């Protein structure tokens, strides 16, 4: 067997994040020599899922202000009740996957879905602060006609307006409907909803929440596309849900499946091994890349694919808070449609201005909380994990902490649930784009979306073409390796 240094590699892939791992999946049937390295001791890169001990080590490495893409990490253990470290599998950047996502199509066509257990994502909620004579509540967002009809909190007139909008969105991209929104394509969606459909502030919040817009300022064009994708995803894999979530750490699990496919296809994997130096060199009339690994080994490759180390003008800085809670919070993880699977997750949105710091400074951006049950495999039974995020600001850390407290206080129980463990950090996000210069290609940081943005998949294909992928018609179209029967398309539990 040739040594690493003696092998002429077709590509060295640095990092096992989602995009690099999907690239490995795409190359797994190519017959190319692939060396896949990662400086971390775990798979997943910025999408990794960590045990409590791994999170401690990770936070220590990313506690400084200038680490990229993560910085300012701080862990606080607040109460007794945590289980063993390996009982937790905490993703750094969880994202939902809408049923209409192209990622689902590619996981099915590549047969990789057989190695992933998908779970249903349940309801979307809006947090409504306490009034003069009312307690704080979580109001479930209706996203189907049946939901709207059965809702008892929306006035009849407002229901008609909302129904009119939902009907419009389902075929918004037809020529006749485009006449209404195309002239306003770049304006804020909220203004369009008020002007054209007479939706009040509460209903505007409902609709904008369904887009999962990080800053709440999504345009008409992008907003209608996002809501259309959500509505058409509803019921695609079963009653009562529009999105799925991979068990055992979300996108981290997808990344590991991609890497396993790469390994089965002959790729060589080296965790705990980064790249210390890269040089271009000419040999036999060809330009190759000489890659020096951190362990002292030097390899030669036709191409190199890596992650960016830069922050671009398109980057969005997110502030994140992950909290382990000593309650399964069943009130937000209920089955609301007969025959639907029990949801593993729910979304709670805190609209702009609904949360304030201790000195009264109101939130300038939406805050989102993804609430995950133990069914995800991310925490033990009897607990849940809450993943909060918002656009970073000087007050975002305090706002996230107060949003967590507000959420726990809004849970209808005799005693509010308690936070056992929390980790706060900042994350630089990007566009997920792929750029190449000569024979070195670079992925930008993944996007800030709470629902996976399919745009990143086109960049994976671009990287595949860069490495030498040519059979475009059969891209991500694989037969089962072991003759598995393909007569059952139901893969949501």
DRENDO-1510 file (C-alpha; in Angstrom, 1 decimal, always signed):
<recs>
REC; n; res; u; v; w
REC; 1; UNK; +0.0; +0.0; +0.0 .
REC; 2; UNK; +1.3; +3.4; -0.9 .
REC; 3; UNK; +2.0; +5.9; +1.8 .
REC; 4; UNK; +0.1; +9.2; +2.0 .
REC; 5; UNK; +3.1; +11.0; +0.6 .
REC; 6; UNK; +3.5; +8.6; -2.3 .
REC; 7; UNK; -0.1; +8.8; -3.5 .
REC; 8; UNK; -1.1; +11.3; -6.2 .
REC; 9; UNK; -4.4; +12.6; -4.7 .
REC; 10; UNK; -7.1; +13.9; -6.9 .
REC; 11; UNK; -8.4; +16.1; -4.1 .
REC; 12; UNK; -7.6; +16.9; -0.5 .
REC; 13; UNK; -10.7; +18.1; +1.4 .
REC; 14; UNK; -10.1; +20.1; +4.6 .
REC; 15; UNK; -12.9; +20.1; +7.1 .
REC; 16; UNK; -15.8; +17.8; +7.6 .
REC; 17; UNK; -18.6; +20.4; +7.7 .
REC; 18; UNK; -21.8; +19.8; +5.9 .
REC; 19; UNK; -20.7; +21.0; +2.5 .
REC; 20; UNK; -17.4; +19.2; +2.5 .
REC; 21; UNK; -19.1; +16.1; +3.7 .
REC; 22; UNK; -21.8; +16.3; +0.9 .
REC; 23; UNK; -18.9; +16.8; -1.5 .
REC; 24; UNK; -17.4; +13.5; -0.2 .
REC; 25; UNK; -20.8; +11.8; -0.7 .
REC; 26; UNK; -20.9; +13.1; -4.3 .
REC; 27; UNK; -17.4; +11.8; -4.9 .
REC; 28; UNK; -17.9; +8.5; -3.2 .
REC; 29; UNK; -18.7; +6.6; -6.5 .
REC; 30; UNK; -16.1; +8.6; -8.6 .
REC; 31; UNK; -13.1; +6.3; -8.3 .
REC; 32; UNK; -11.0; +9.4; -7.4 .
REC; 33; UNK; -8.3; +9.4; -4.7 .
REC; 34; UNK; -9.7; +11.5; -1.9 .
REC; 35; UNK; -7.9; +12.5; +1.3 .
REC; 36; UNK; -10.3; +14.1; +3.8 .
REC; 37; UNK; -8.7; +15.7; +6.9 .
REC; 38; UNK; -10.1; +17.7; +9.8 .
REC; 39; UNK; -8.1; +19.4; +12.6 .
REC; 40; UNK; -10.9; +18.5; +15.0 .
REC; 41; UNK; -11.2; +15.1; +16.7 .
REC; 42; UNK; -14.9; +14.9; +15.6 .
REC; 43; UNK; -16.9; +15.2; +12.4 .
REC; 44; UNK; -19.2; +18.1; +11.4 .
REC; 45; UNK; -17.0; +21.2; +11.5 .
REC; 46; UNK; -19.2; +24.3; +12.3 .
REC; 47; UNK; -22.2; +21.9; +12.2 .
REC; 48; UNK; -20.8; +19.5; +14.7 .
REC; 49; UNK; -22.7; +18.0; +17.7 .
REC; 50; UNK; -20.8; +17.7; +21.0 .
REC; 51; UNK; -21.0; +15.9; +24.3 .
REC; 52; UNK; -20.8; +18.0; +27.5 .
REC; 53; UNK; -17.1; +17.2; +27.9 .
REC; 54; UNK; -16.5; +18.0; +24.2 .
REC; 55; UNK; -18.4; +21.3; +24.7 .
REC; 56; UNK; -16.2; +22.2; +27.6 .
REC; 57; UNK; -13.1; +21.6; +25.5 .
REC; 58; UNK; -14.6; +23.4; +22.5 .
REC; 59; UNK; -15.7; +26.5; +24.6 .
REC; 60; UNK; -12.1; +26.7; +26.1 .
REC; 61; UNK; -10.7; +26.9; +22.5 .
REC; 62; UNK; -13.3; +29.5; +21.4 .
REC; 63; UNK; -13.5; +31.7; +24.4 .
REC; 64; UNK; -11.5; +34.5; +22.8 .
REC; 65; UNK; -13.0; +37.4; +20.9 .
REC; 66; UNK; -11.3; +36.7; +17.6 .
REC; 67; UNK; -11.8; +33.0; +16.9 .
REC; 68; UNK; -13.5; +32.2; +13.6 .
REC; 69; UNK; -16.3; +31.2; +12.9 .
REC; 70; UNK; -17.0; +30.9; +16.7 .
REC; 71; UNK; -16.0; +33.3; +19.5 .
REC; 72; UNK; -16.8; +34.4; +23.0 .
REC; 73; UNK; -17.9; +30.9; +24.2 .
REC; 74; UNK; -18.8; +30.7; +27.8 .
REC; 75; UNK; -20.4; +27.8; +29.7 .
REC; 76; UNK; -22.4; +28.0; +33.0 .
REC; 77; UNK; -23.6; +25.1; +35.0 .
REC; 78; UNK; -26.5; +26.3; +36.9 .
REC; 79; UNK; -28.1; +23.4; +38.8 .
REC; 80; UNK; -27.8; +19.8; +39.7 .
REC; 81; UNK; -29.5; +17.2; +37.5 .
REC; 82; UNK; -27.2; +16.8; +34.5 .
REC; 83; UNK; -26.7; +13.3; +33.2 .
REC; 84; UNK; -23.4; +11.8; +32.1 .
REC; 85; UNK; -21.5; +13.7; +29.4 .
REC; 86; UNK; -22.2; +11.2; +26.6 .
REC; 87; UNK; -25.9; +11.4; +27.3 .
REC; 88; UNK; -25.8; +14.7; +25.4 .
REC; 89; UNK; -25.2; +15.3; +21.7 .
REC; 90; UNK; -25.5; +19.1; +21.3 .
REC; 91; UNK; -25.3; +20.6; +17.8 .
REC; 92; UNK; -23.6; +24.0; +17.5 .
REC; 93; UNK; -25.8; +25.3; +14.7 .
REC; 94; UNK; -29.1; +23.3; +14.4 .
REC; 95; UNK; -31.2; +23.8; +11.3 .
REC; 96; UNK; -34.5; +22.4; +10.3 .
REC; 97; UNK; -34.9; +20.7; +6.9 .
REC; 98; UNK; -38.2; +21.5; +5.1 .
REC; 99; UNK; -39.8; +18.6; +3.4 .
REC; 100; UNK; -39.5; +20.4; +0.0 .
REC; 101; UNK; -35.8; +20.8; +0.5 .
REC; 102; UNK; -33.5; +19.8; -2.3 .
REC; 103; UNK; -31.3; +18.2; +0.3 .
REC; 104; UNK; -34.0; +15.7; +1.0 .
REC; 105; UNK; -34.2; +14.8; -2.7 .
REC; 106; UNK; -30.4; +14.4; -2.9 .
REC; 107; UNK; -30.3; +12.2; +0.2 .
REC; 108; UNK; -33.0; +10.0; -1.3 .
REC; 109; UNK; -31.5; +9.8; -4.8 .
REC; 110; UNK; -28.0; +9.0; -3.3 .
REC; 111; UNK; -29.6; +6.4; -1.0 .
REC; 112; UNK; -27.9; +8.2; +1.9 .
REC; 113; UNK; -31.2; +8.6; +3.6 .
REC; 114; UNK; -31.2; +5.0; +4.6 .
REC; 115; UNK; -28.6; +5.8; +7.3 .
REC; 116; UNK; -30.5; +8.8; +8.7 .
REC; 117; UNK; -33.5; +8.7; +11.0 .
REC; 118; UNK; -35.7; +11.7; +10.3 .
REC; 119; UNK; -38.1; +13.1; +12.9 .
REC; 120; UNK; -41.0; +15.4; +12.5 .
REC; 121; UNK; -40.7; +19.1; +13.5 .
REC; 122; UNK; -43.9; +20.3; +15.2 .
REC; 123; UNK; -45.6; +23.6; +15.7 .
REC; 124; UNK; -44.4; +27.2; +15.3 .
REC; 125; UNK; -45.2; +29.6; +18.2 .
REC; 126; UNK; -45.2; +33.3; +18.9 .
REC; 127; UNK; -44.3; +34.5; +22.3 .
REC; 128; UNK; -46.7; +37.1; +23.7 .
REC; 129; UNK; -45.6; +39.0; +26.7 .
REC; 130; UNK; -47.8; +39.4; +29.8 .
REC; 131; UNK; -50.4; +42.1; +29.8 .
REC; 132; UNK; -52.0; +44.1; +32.6 .
REC; 133; UNK; -54.3; +41.2; +33.4 .
REC; 134; UNK; -52.7; +38.3; +31.5 .
REC; 135; UNK; -49.8; +35.9; +31.8 .
REC; 136; UNK; -47.2; +35.4; +29.1 .
REC; 137; UNK; -48.3; +32.9; +26.5 .
REC; 138; UNK; -47.1; +30.9; +23.5 .
REC; 139; UNK; -49.5; +31.3; +20.6 .
REC; 140; UNK; -49.4; +28.6; +18.0 .
REC; 141; UNK; -49.1; +29.9; +14.4 .
REC; 142; UNK; -51.8; +28.6; +12.0 .
REC; 143; UNK; -50.2; +27.6; +8.7 .
REC; 144; UNK; -53.0; +25.7; +7.0 .
REC; 145; UNK; -56.6; +26.5; +6.2 .
REC; 146; UNK; -57.8; +24.0; +8.8 .
REC; 147; UNK; -55.5; +25.7; +11.4 .
REC; 148; UNK; -57.0; +29.1; +10.6 .
REC; 149; UNK; -60.6; +27.8; +10.9 .
REC; 150; UNK; -60.0; +26.1; +14.2 .
REC; 151; UNK; -58.1; +29.0; +15.8 .
REC; 152; UNK; -60.1; +30.7; +18.5 .
REC; 153; UNK; -57.9; +33.7; +19.1 .
REC; 154; UNK; -58.0; +35.3; +15.6 .
REC; 155; UNK; -61.1; +37.4; +15.0 .
REC; 156; UNK; -63.3; +36.3; +12.1 .
REC; 157; UNK; -62.4; +39.3; +9.9 .
REC; 158; UNK; -58.7; +38.7; +10.4 .
REC; 159; UNK; -59.2; +35.1; +9.6 .
REC; 160; UNK; -60.6; +36.0; +6.2 .
REC; 161; UNK; -57.6; +38.2; +5.5 .
REC; 162; UNK; -55.2; +35.5; +6.5 .
REC; 163; UNK; -57.0; +32.9; +4.4 .
REC; 164; UNK; -56.9; +35.2; +1.4 .
REC; 165; UNK; -53.1; +35.5; +1.8 .
REC; 166; UNK; -52.5; +31.7; +2.3 .
REC; 167; UNK; -54.5; +31.0; -0.9 .
REC; 168; UNK; -52.5; +33.7; -2.7 .
REC; 169; UNK; -49.1; +32.2; -1.6 .
REC; 170; UNK; -49.9; +28.7; -2.8 .
REC; 171; UNK; -49.7; +29.9; -6.5 .
REC; 172; UNK; -47.9; +33.2; -6.0 .
REC; 173; UNK; -45.4; +32.4; -8.8 .
REC; 174; UNK; -48.1; +32.2; -11.5 .
REC; 175; UNK; -48.2; +34.9; -14.1 .
REC; 176; UNK; -51.5; +36.3; -12.9 .
REC; 177; UNK; -50.4; +36.5; -9.2 .
REC; 178; UNK; -47.0; +37.9; -10.0 .
REC; 179; UNK; -48.6; +41.1; -11.2 .
REC; 180; UNK; -49.6; +41.8; -7.6 .
REC; 181; UNK; -46.2; +41.3; -5.9 .
REC; 182; UNK; -43.5; +41.7; -8.6 .
REC; 183; UNK; -43.5; +45.6; -8.5 .
REC; 184; UNK; -42.9; +45.3; -4.7 .
REC; 185; UNK; -40.4; +42.4; -4.8 .
REC; 186; UNK; -37.7; +44.3; -3.0 .
REC; 187; UNK; -39.7; +46.0; -0.3 .
REC; 188; UNK; -40.2; +44.6; +3.2 .
REC; 189; UNK; -42.7; +41.8; +3.4 .
REC; 190; UNK; -44.5; +43.3; +6.4 .
REC; 191; UNK; -45.5; +46.4; +4.5 .
REC; 192; UNK; -46.8; +44.3; +1.6 .
REC; 193; UNK; -48.9; +42.2; +4.0 .
REC; 194; UNK; -50.5; +45.3; +5.5 .
REC; 195; UNK; -51.1; +47.1; +2.2 .
REC; 196; UNK; -52.4; +44.2; +0.1 .
REC; 197; UNK; -54.0; +41.9; +2.6 .
REC; 198; UNK; -54.8; +44.2; +5.5 .
REC; 199; UNK; -53.0; +41.9; +8.0 .
REC; 200; UNK; -52.6; +43.6; +11.4 .
REC; 201; UNK; -49.3; +43.6; +13.4 .
REC; 202; UNK; -50.0; +40.2; +15.1 .
REC; 203; UNK; -50.8; +38.4; +11.8 .
REC; 204; UNK; -47.7; +40.1; +10.2 .
REC; 205; UNK; -45.6; +38.6; +12.9 .
REC; 206; UNK; -47.2; +35.2; +12.3 .
REC; 207; UNK; -46.4; +35.3; +8.6 .
REC; 208; UNK; -42.8; +36.7; +9.0 .
REC; 209; UNK; -42.0; +34.0; +11.6 .
REC; 210; UNK; -42.8; +31.3; +9.0 .
REC; 211; UNK; -40.0; +32.7; +6.9 .
REC; 212; UNK; -37.5; +32.3; +9.8 .
REC; 213; UNK; -35.9; +35.5; +8.7 .
REC; 214; UNK; -32.9; +36.2; +10.9 .
REC; 215; UNK; -33.4; +40.0; +11.0 .
REC; 216; UNK; -37.1; +40.1; +10.4 .
REC; 217; UNK; -36.6; +42.4; +7.4 .
REC; 218; UNK; -37.1; +39.8; +4.6 .
REC; 219; UNK; -38.2; +41.2; +1.2 .
REC; 220; UNK; -41.5; +40.4; -0.5 .
REC; 221; UNK; -39.8; +38.1; -3.1 .
REC; 222; UNK; -37.7; +36.1; -0.6 .
REC; 223; UNK; -40.6; +36.1; +1.9 .
REC; 224; UNK; -43.2; +34.7; -0.5 .
REC; 225; UNK; -40.8; +32.0; -1.7 .
REC; 226; UNK; -40.0; +31.0; +1.9 .
REC; 227; UNK; -43.7; +30.8; +2.9 .
REC; 228; UNK; -44.6; +28.9; -0.3 .
REC; 229; UNK; -41.9; +26.4; +0.5 .
REC; 230; UNK; -43.3; +26.0; +4.1 .
REC; 231; UNK; -46.9; +25.6; +3.0 .
REC; 232; UNK; -46.2; +23.1; +0.2 .
REC; 233; UNK; -44.0; +21.1; +2.6 .
REC; 234; UNK; -46.9; +20.7; +5.1 .
REC; 235; UNK; -48.1; +17.2; +4.9 .
REC; 236; UNK; -45.6; +16.0; +2.3 .
REC; 237; UNK; -44.3; +13.2; +4.6 .
REC; 238; UNK; -47.2; +13.0; +6.9 .
REC; 239; UNK; -50.0; +14.9; +8.6 .
REC; 240; UNK; -49.3; +17.9; +10.7 .
REC; 241; UNK; -45.7; +18.9; +9.9 .
REC; 242; UNK; -43.7; +20.7; +7.3 .
REC; 243; UNK; -40.1; +20.1; +8.3 .
REC; 244; UNK; -37.9; +17.2; +9.5 .
REC; 245; UNK; -34.8; +16.9; +11.7 .
REC; 246; UNK; -32.1; +14.2; +11.6 .
REC; 247; UNK; -31.8; +12.3; +14.9 .
REC; 248; UNK; -28.5; +12.4; +16.8 .
REC; 249; UNK; -27.4; +16.0; +16.1 .
REC; 250; UNK; -29.1; +17.3; +13.0 .
REC; 251; UNK; -26.8; +18.3; +10.2 .
REC; 252; UNK; -23.9; +16.8; +12.1 .
REC; 253; UNK; -25.5; +13.4; +11.4 .
REC; 254; UNK; -25.9; +14.2; +7.7 .
REC; 255; UNK; -22.2; +15.2; +7.6 .
REC; 256; UNK; -21.1; +11.9; +9.2 .
REC; 257; UNK; -23.2; +10.0; +6.7 .
REC; 258; UNK; -21.5; +11.8; +3.8 .
REC; 259; UNK; -18.1; +11.0; +5.3 .
REC; 260; UNK; -19.0; +7.4; +5.8 .
REC; 261; UNK; -20.0; +7.2; +2.1 .
REC; 262; UNK; -16.7; +8.7; +1.2 .
REC; 263; UNK; -14.8; +6.2; +3.3 .
REC; 264; UNK; -16.8; +3.3; +1.7 .
REC; 265; UNK; -15.8; +4.7; -1.7 .
REC; 266; UNK; -12.1; +4.6; -0.8 .
REC; 267; UNK; -11.5; +8.0; +0.7 .
REC; 268; UNK; -8.9; +8.2; +3.4 .
REC; 269; UNK; -10.0; +10.0; +6.6 .
REC; 270; UNK; -7.7; +11.7; +9.2 .
REC; 271; UNK; -9.3; +13.4; +12.2 .
REC; 272; UNK; -7.2; +15.5; +14.5 .
REC; 273; UNK; -5.0; +16.5; +11.5 .
REC; 274; UNK; -5.2; +20.0; +10.0 .
REC; 275; UNK; -3.2; +21.7; +7.3 .
REC; 276; UNK; -0.2; +23.8; +8.2 .
REC; 277; UNK; +0.9; +25.0; +4.8 .
REC; 278; UNK; -0.2; +25.0; +1.1 .
REC; 279; UNK; +2.0; +25.5; -1.9 .
REC; 280; UNK; +1.3; +25.4; -5.6 .
REC; 281; UNK; +3.9; +23.6; -7.6 .
REC; 282; UNK; +4.4; +22.6; -11.3 .
REC; 283; UNK; +5.3; +19.0; -12.1 .
REC; 284; UNK; +5.3; +17.3; -15.5 .
REC; 285; UNK; +3.5; +20.2; -17.1 .
REC; 286; UNK; +0.7; +20.1; -14.5 .
REC; 287; UNK; +0.1; +22.4; -11.5 .
REC; 288; UNK; -0.4; +20.5; -8.3 .
REC; 289; UNK; -0.9; +21.5; -4.7 .
REC; 290; UNK; +1.6; +20.5; -2.1 .
REC; 291; UNK; -0.2; +20.2; +1.2 .
REC; 292; UNK; +1.8; +20.0; +4.5 .
REC; 293; UNK; -0.3; +18.4; +7.2 .
REC; 294; UNK; +0.0; +19.3; +10.9 .
REC; 295; UNK; +1.5; +15.9; +11.6 .
REC; 296; UNK; +4.5; +16.6; +9.4 .
REC; 297; UNK; +3.3; +14.5; +6.4 .
REC; 298; UNK; +3.5; +16.3; +3.0 .
REC; 299; UNK; +1.1; +15.2; +0.3 .
REC; 300; UNK; +0.6; +16.2; -3.4 .
REC; 301; UNK; -2.9; +16.7; -4.9 .
REC; 302; UNK; -4.4; +17.9; -8.1 .
REC; 303; UNK; -6.9; +20.1; -6.1 .
REC; 304; UNK; -7.6; +21.3; -2.6 .
REC; 305; UNK; -11.0; +22.1; -1.2 .
REC; 306; UNK; -11.0; +24.0; +2.1 .
REC; 307; UNK; -13.1; +26.4; +4.3 .
REC; 308; UNK; -12.6; +30.1; +4.4 .
REC; 309; UNK; -10.8; +31.8; +7.2 .
REC; 310; UNK; -12.0; +35.2; +6.3 .
REC; 311; UNK; -15.1; +37.2; +7.2 .
REC; 312; UNK; -16.8; +38.7; +4.1 .
REC; 313; UNK; -19.1; +41.7; +3.8 .
REC; 314; UNK; -22.0; +39.3; +3.4 .
REC; 315; UNK; -21.4; +37.7; +6.8 .
REC; 316; UNK; -24.0; +37.8; +9.5 .
REC; 317; UNK; -22.8; +37.6; +13.1 .
REC; 318; UNK; -25.2; +35.5; +15.2 .
REC; 319; UNK; -25.4; +35.4; +19.0 .
REC; 320; UNK; -26.4; +31.9; +20.3 .
REC; 321; UNK; -27.5; +30.4; +23.6 .
REC; 322; UNK; -27.9; +26.7; +24.2 .
REC; 323; UNK; -29.7; +25.6; +27.4 .
REC; 324; UNK; -30.3; +22.2; +28.9 .
REC; 325; UNK; -33.7; +22.4; +30.7 .
REC; 326; UNK; -34.9; +19.9; +33.4 .
REC; 327; UNK; -38.3; +19.4; +31.8 .
REC; 328; UNK; -39.6; +17.8; +28.6 .
REC; 329; UNK; -42.0; +20.9; +28.1 .
REC; 330; UNK; -44.7; +18.7; +26.6 .
REC; 331; UNK; -47.1; +21.6; +26.0 .
REC; 332; UNK; -45.0; +22.8; +23.0 .
REC; 333; UNK; -44.3; +19.3; +21.7 .
REC; 334; UNK; -47.9; +18.1; +21.4 .
REC; 335; UNK; -49.5; +16.3; +18.5 .
REC; 336; UNK; -52.0; +18.8; +17.1 .
REC; 337; UNK; -53.3; +16.8; +14.1 .
REC; 338; UNK; -54.8; +13.4; +14.3 .
REC; 339; UNK; -52.5; +10.8; +12.9 .
REC; 340; UNK; -49.4; +13.0; +13.0 .
REC; 341; UNK; -46.2; +11.7; +14.6 .
REC; 342; UNK; -45.0; +13.1; +17.9 .
REC; 343; UNK; -42.8; +16.1; +17.1 .
REC; 344; UNK; -39.2; +16.1; +18.2 .
REC; 345; UNK; -38.9; +19.9; +18.0 .
REC; 346; UNK; -40.9; +23.1; +18.0 .
REC; 347; UNK; -40.0; +26.7; +17.0 .
REC; 348; UNK; -40.7; +29.7; +19.3 .
REC; 349; UNK; -40.3; +33.2; +17.9 .
REC; 350; UNK; -39.9; +36.3; +20.0 .
REC; 351; UNK; -40.9; +39.2; +17.7 .
REC; 352; UNK; -38.9; +42.5; +17.6 .
REC; 353; UNK; -39.4; +44.5; +20.8 .
REC; 354; UNK; -41.0; +41.6; +22.7 .
REC; 355; UNK; -37.9; +41.0; +24.9 .
REC; 356; UNK; -36.0; +43.6; +26.8 .
REC; 357; UNK; -32.7; +43.7; +28.7 .
REC; 358; UNK; -32.8; +44.3; +32.5 .
REC; 359; UNK; -32.3; +48.1; +31.8 .
REC; 360; UNK; -35.3; +48.2; +29.4 .
REC; 361; UNK; -33.5; +48.1; +26.0 .
REC; 362; UNK; -35.9; +46.3; +23.6 .
REC; 363; UNK; -34.8; +43.7; +21.1 .
REC; 364; UNK; -34.1; +45.1; +17.7 .
REC; 365; UNK; -34.2; +41.7; +15.9 .
REC; 366; UNK; -36.3; +38.6; +16.2 .
REC; 367; UNK; -35.2; +35.9; +18.6 .
REC; 368; UNK; -35.8; +32.3; +17.7 .
REC; 369; UNK; -35.8; +29.3; +20.0 .
REC; 370; UNK; -35.6; +25.7; +18.7 .
REC; 371; UNK; -37.0; +23.4; +21.4 .
REC; 372; UNK; -35.7; +19.9; +21.1 .
REC; 373; UNK; -37.0; +16.9; +23.0 .
REC; 374; UNK; -35.0; +13.8; +24.1 .
REC; 375; UNK; -36.4; +12.0; +21.0 .
REC; 376; UNK; -33.7; +13.9; +19.0 .
REC; 377; UNK; -31.0; +11.9; +20.9 .
REC; 378; UNK; -29.5; +15.2; +22.1 .
REC; 379; UNK; -30.4; +14.9; +25.8 .
REC; 380; UNK; -31.8; +12.3; +28.3 .
REC; 381; UNK; -35.5; +11.6; +28.8 .
REC; 382; UNK; -37.1; +14.1; +31.1 .
REC; 383; UNK; -35.1; +17.0; +29.7 .
REC; 384; UNK; -35.1; +19.2; +26.6 .
REC; 385; UNK; -32.6; +21.5; +24.9 .
REC; 386; UNK; -33.5; +25.1; +23.9 .
REC; 387; UNK; -31.3; +26.6; +21.1 .
REC; 388; UNK; -31.8; +30.4; +21.0 .
REC; 389; UNK; -30.3; +32.7; +18.4 .
REC; 390; UNK; -30.5; +36.3; +17.2 .
REC; 391; UNK; -28.5; +38.8; +15.2 .
REC; 392; UNK; -25.6; +39.8; +17.4 .
REC; 393; UNK; -25.5; +43.2; +19.1 .
REC; 394; UNK; -24.1; +44.8; +22.3 .
REC; 395; UNK; -27.2; +43.6; +24.1 .
REC; 396; UNK; -27.8; +40.2; +22.5 .
REC; 397; UNK; -26.3; +38.1; +25.2 .
REC; 398; UNK; -28.7; +39.7; +27.8 .
REC; 399; UNK; -31.6; +39.5; +25.4 .
REC; 400; UNK; -31.1; +35.7; +24.8 .
REC; 401; UNK; -30.9; +35.1; +28.5 .
REC; 402; UNK; -34.1; +37.0; +29.1 .
REC; 403; UNK; -35.8; +35.2; +26.2 .
REC; 404; UNK; -34.9; +31.9; +27.8 .
REC; 405; UNK; -36.4; +33.0; +31.1 .
REC; 406; UNK; -39.5; +34.3; +29.4 .
REC; 407; UNK; -40.0; +31.0; +27.5 .
REC; 408; UNK; -39.6; +28.9; +30.7 .
REC; 409; UNK; -42.1; +31.2; +32.5 .
REC; 410; UNK; -44.6; +30.8; +29.7 .
REC; 411; UNK; -44.7; +27.0; +30.1 .
REC; 412; UNK; -48.0; +26.1; +31.8 .
REC; 413; UNK; -46.7; +24.1; +34.8 .
REC; 414; UNK; -47.0; +24.4; +38.5 .
REC; 415; UNK; -43.3; +25.2; +38.7 .
REC; 416; UNK; -41.4; +26.8; +35.9 .
REC; 417; UNK; -38.7; +24.5; +34.4 .
REC; 418; UNK; -35.1; +25.3; +35.4 .
REC; 419; UNK; -32.0; +25.7; +33.3 .
REC; 420; UNK; -29.3; +23.1; +34.2 .
REC; 421; UNK; -26.5; +24.2; +31.8 .
REC; 422; UNK; -26.0; +26.9; +29.3 .
REC; 423; UNK; -23.5; +27.9; +26.7 .
REC; 424; UNK; -23.3; +31.3; +25.0 .
REC; 425; UNK; -21.2; +32.1; +21.9 .
REC; 426; UNK; -21.0; +34.2; +18.7 .
REC; 427; UNK; -21.0; +32.7; +15.2 .
REC; 428; UNK; -19.9; +34.2; +11.9 .
REC; 429; UNK; -22.2; +33.0; +9.1 .
REC; 430; UNK; -21.8; +33.5; +5.4 .
REC; 431; UNK; -23.4; +32.5; +2.1 .
REC; 432; UNK; -22.0; +29.0; +1.8 .
REC; 433; UNK; -20.6; +30.0; -1.6 .
REC; 434; UNK; -17.7; +28.3; -3.4 .
REC; 435; UNK; -14.9; +30.1; -5.2 .
REC; 436; UNK; -11.8; +28.7; -6.8 .
REC; 437; UNK; -8.5; +30.1; -7.9 .
REC; 438; UNK; -6.4; +27.8; -10.0 .
REC; 439; UNK; -6.6; +24.5; -8.3 .
REC; 440; UNK; -7.6; +25.6; -4.8 .
REC; 441; UNK; -11.3; +25.9; -3.9 .
REC; 442; UNK; -12.8; +27.6; -0.8 .
REC; 443; UNK; -16.3; +27.3; +0.8 .
REC; 444; UNK; -17.6; +30.3; +2.6 .
REC; 445; UNK; -19.2; +29.8; +6.0 .
REC; 446; UNK; -22.7; +28.3; +6.0 .
REC; 447; UNK; -25.7; +30.6; +6.0 .
REC; 448; UNK; -27.5; +31.9; +9.1 .
REC; 449; UNK; -30.9; +30.3; +8.2 .
REC; 450; UNK; -32.8; +28.3; +10.8 .
REC; 451; UNK; -34.2; +26.2; +7.9 .
REC; 452; UNK; -31.5; +24.8; +5.7 .
REC; 453; UNK; -31.0; +27.1; +2.6 .
REC; 454; UNK; -30.9; +25.0; -0.5 .
REC; 455; UNK; -28.5; +27.5; -2.2 .
REC; 456; UNK; -25.6; +25.8; -0.4 .
REC; 457; UNK; -26.2; +22.7; -2.5 .
REC; 458; UNK; -25.5; +24.4; -5.8 .
REC; 459; UNK; -22.1; +25.3; -4.4 .
REC; 460; UNK; -21.4; +21.7; -3.4 .
REC; 461; UNK; -22.1; +20.7; -7.0 .
REC; 462; UNK; -19.8; +23.5; -8.1 .
REC; 463; UNK; -17.1; +22.1; -5.9 .
REC; 464; UNK; -17.7; +18.6; -7.4 .
REC; 465; UNK; -17.3; +20.0; -10.9 .
REC; 466; UNK; -14.1; +21.8; -9.8 .
REC; 467; UNK; -12.7; +18.5; -8.5 .
REC; 468; UNK; -13.5; +16.8; -11.9 .
REC; 469; UNK; -17.0; +15.6; -11.6 .
REC; 470; UNK; -18.4; +15.3; -15.2 .
REC; 471; UNK; -21.4; +13.1; -15.2 .
REC; 472; UNK; -23.9; +15.8; -14.4 .
REC; 473; UNK; -27.0; +13.8; -15.4 .
REC; 474; UNK; -26.2; +11.3; -12.6 .
REC; 475; UNK; -25.0; +13.7; -10.0 .
REC; 476; UNK; -26.0; +12.3; -6.5 .
REC; 477; UNK; -27.9; +9.5; -8.3 .
REC; 478; UNK; -26.7; +6.2; -6.9 .
REC; 479; UNK; -27.9; +2.7; -6.8 .
REC; 480; UNK; -27.9; +0.8; -3.5 .
REC; 481; UNK; -24.6; -0.8; -2.8 .
REC; 482; UNK; -26.0; -3.9; -1.1 .
REC; 483; UNK; -29.2; -4.3; -3.1 .
REC; 484; UNK; -31.5; -2.8; -0.4 .
REC; 485; UNK; -35.1; -3.0; -1.5 .
REC; 486; UNK; -36.3; +0.5; -2.4 .
REC; 487; UNK; -40.0; +0.1; -2.1 .
REC; 488; UNK; -40.6; +2.2; +1.0 .
REC; 489; UNK; -40.2; +5.9; +0.7 .
REC; 490; UNK; -41.6; +6.7; +4.2 .
REC; 491; UNK; -38.6; +7.7; +6.3 .
REC; 492; UNK; -40.0; +10.0; +9.0 .
REC; 493; UNK; -40.6; +8.6; +12.4 .
</recs>
